[in-house]
Amino acid sequence: MSRRIELEVPPQDRGKRLDAWLAGELEGVSRSRVQQLLDAGEVTFPGGGQPKANYRLRGGEKIQVNLPEPARLEVGPEPIPLDILYEDKDIIVVNKPQGMVVHPAPGNEHGTLVNALLYHCGDLSGINGVLRPGIVHRLDKDTSGILVAAKNDAAHQGLAAQVKYHSMKRVYLALVHGVVTEPRGRIEAPIGRHPVDRQRMAVTEKNSREAITHYRVLEQFDRYTLLEARLETGRTHQIRVHMAFLGHPVVGDPKYGPRHCPFVLPGQLLHAGCLGFNHPVRGDYLEFTAPPPPVFLQVLETLRREKKGEG
């Protein structure tokens, strides 16, 4: 099965490369995926002909895109160790390690948190479908920290409502580039897909959603700052995008940070260290904390030694 999409190039887009333009027009389709479609002959002109990726748009032409349906992923239990902070018949709270994907996707079909949860719990809430059972909120692959999953639909609905109405407490530790001079701050800047690179997010007014992050300076170093960041909203890559927008990207961030990182890191130094919420069935308040992973602590210790030596 496949889906056929017909597009017409507006006059103002004259001169743009076809692959970049299509990546901006096709929701959820990356530029690399667009190039694969072009190479496979899935992008055509209605009158005949297959344009190349570097074709320059003239404005007004019509383009057809044939989008094959992705292969269905099978999700099953896998005996992967979990750092469980709390568990009852309704929910499970875990400390996710850096490097673990939360739910299966093409290229990451196995070894995910969902695979581990299915093995441990046997069953999870089915509200988010077969690929994301029980998942109410998520963490990026290379962001460590606390995450809660729902074992049944009632718990899922109760947790999802707290996420929607911003009553769930989510506090992160982030080491960022540069010296943040304001001791506290509130970042209110809408986030949407990057207009060219569909694998990234960006602060933009186009096709974006409200995004609010609160931060507090915990410790300053010569070229870095340790922050506490609290999410008011929960957009994709929100803290990473907002800090880069301020000119203080998260250390080790491969998408939004500088290409050169002075530390050898498996990913960004961003850790979901505190999670608080009302139990979705009982109603009592629960709060959990977890320290950052060893690599995060090692970098902080190095910076503290350097700072002490300067004094």
Secondary structure, DSSP 8 states (H G I E B T S, - for coil): -EEEEEEE--GGGTT-BHHHHHHHHSTT--HHHHHHHHHTT-EE-TTS----TT-B--SS-EEEEEEE---------------EEEE-SSEEEEEE-TT--SS-BTTB-SS-HHHHHHHHHS----TTTTTSTTBSS---TT-EEEEEEESSHHHHHHHHHHHHTT-SEEEEEEEEES---SSEEEEE--EEE-SS-TTSEEE-STTEE--EEEEEEEEE-SSEEEEEEEESS--TTHHHHHHHHTT--BTT-TTTS-S--SS--SS--EEEEEEEEE-TTT--EEEEE----HHHHHHHHHHHHHHHHH-
